[in-house]
C-alpha cells in the first residue's frame, strides 16, 4: 500500500500566489512539496526526482506547458498530473 503523504509533489504555476496557496495547503497536510514557475524547470526536476504528483497550471504565456505534460507522460506514465 502506498502512503500518500510519502509521495513527493511538484507544483508548477507561473503565478507565485497560486504556487504558495497550493504548496502551503499541501504542506499543512504533511506532504513534501516543491514549487517552480516554469514548465521547463519542472521537467528538469521531474527527470531527476521521484515525484508522484504534479499540480500543473496551464497558461498561454508558458508555451512549454502542454509540451511538458506530454513529455512527463513519456518519461513517467505513472505520474499523476492535476
C-alpha positions in Angstrom: 0.0 0.0 0.0 1.3 3.5 -0.9 1.5 6.0 1.9 0.1 9.2 0.2 2.0 11.6 2.4 5.2 9.9 1.3 4.6 10.9 -2.3 6.6 13.9 -3.4 4.5 16.6 -5.1 5.6 19.2 -7.7 3.6 22.4 -8.2 4.2 24.2 -11.5 2.5 27.6 -11.7 3.5 30.9 -13.2 1.9 33.0 -10.5 3.5 33.0 -7.1 0.2 33.3 -5.3 -1.1 30.1 -6.9 2.2 28.2 -6.1 2.1 29.5 -2.5 -1.6 28.6 -1.9 -1.3 25.1 -3.3 2.1 24.4 -1.6 1.1 25.8 1.8 -2.1 23.8 1.8 -0.4 20.5 0.9 2.5 21.2 3.4 0.0 21.8 6.2 -1.3 18.3 5.4 2.2 16.8 5.7 3.1 16.4 2.1 6.6 17.1 0.6 6.2 19.8 -1.9 8.5 21.5 -4.4 7.4 24.6 -6.5 8.6 26.1 -9.8 7.3 28.8 -12.0 8.2 27.4 -15.4 7.3 24.2 -17.2 10.9 23.6 -18.4 12.3 23.9 -14.9 9.6 21.5 -13.7 10.5 19.0 -16.4 14.2 19.1 -15.3 13.2 18.4 -11.8 10.9 15.5 -12.8 13.8 13.9 -14.6 16.0 14.0 -11.5 13.5 13.4 -8.7 10.8 10.8 -7.9 7.6 12.9 -7.9 4.3 11.1 -7.8 2.0 14.0 -8.4 2.3 17.2 -10.4 -0.1 20.1 -9.9 0.1 21.9 -13.1 -1.2 25.4 -14.1 -1.5 25.5 -17.9 -1.0 29.1 -19.1 -0.9 30.7 -22.5 2.3 32.6 -21.6 4.3 29.5 -20.9 4.4 27.8 -24.3 6.1 24.7 -22.8 3.1 23.8 -20.7 1.3 21.3 -23.0 4.6 20.0 -24.3 5.7 19.4 -20.7 2.6 17.3 -19.9 3.3 15.1 -22.9 7.0 14.7 -22.0 6.1 13.9 -18.4 3.9 11.0 -19.5 6.5 9.7 -21.9 9.2 9.9 -19.2 6.9 8.6 -16.4 3.5 7.3 -17.4 2.7 6.5 -13.7 2.8 10.2 -12.6 -0.5 11.8 -11.8 -0.9 15.2 -13.4 -3.6 17.5 -12.0 
